[in-house]
Amino acid sequence: MVGVIYVGPRDDYGYNQAQAQAAAAIKKLPGVTVIEQEKVAETTDVQKVMGSMIEQDGAGLIFATSFGYFDPAHAGRGRQVPQGPLRALRPACGPRASTR
C-alpha cells in the first residue's frame, strides 16, 4: 500500500499535478494499491492523514513531499508501522532537502 499526500489540489498545473501523474503511473504497477489525499494542510492535519493511511489502510510507503509536512509529522511515525519502518519521501531539493 502506497500513500500519496498533496498540499493542494491534484490538478494545480504545478508540483501537485506532477506528483499526481507519478501516482497514476504507480497505480499501474501490478500488486500496488495507491491511496491519495489532497489539500492537506502543513499542520498536525498531516499527522492525522498519515496515521489513517498507516493504521487503517496499511501504507508502508508515503509520498508526502511538501517541506512543511516533515516538521510536525515525520518524527516518530516509523515506529508506529506494524510491518516495519515507515518510508516517507522528502523533497529532493531546497534548503531542507534530506534522504531520511
Steps between C-alpha positions, in 0.01 A plus 500: 500500500636839396364828634526833319433828681457827312525846654259639239266377227626225269420704191691820585715498182805487727679280747188328636390408150844359420477289816150386400633393161769296676234344725300405189807320362555320832137383494576309180758280673372151571414436862530864606210694649523878530293714735499876463397802704512853365486845660667387823625796704861520619386466861414212727235417237771311314564289812136394494509417129826305534360317802188403310700382200722290726249364750183465292640444151831326578729739314870423532619766257368855498579772249445812710725738322417845632784640710252609767377145560816381664535737790180398686437163344799290412669454836406172663257370237729213393468335837123480456494287185432133583680361194826690564639849461294754311665644193390855427666686217608859552554762230826441315606861471497821697643615829362215712541214255582165652508132416362379834 
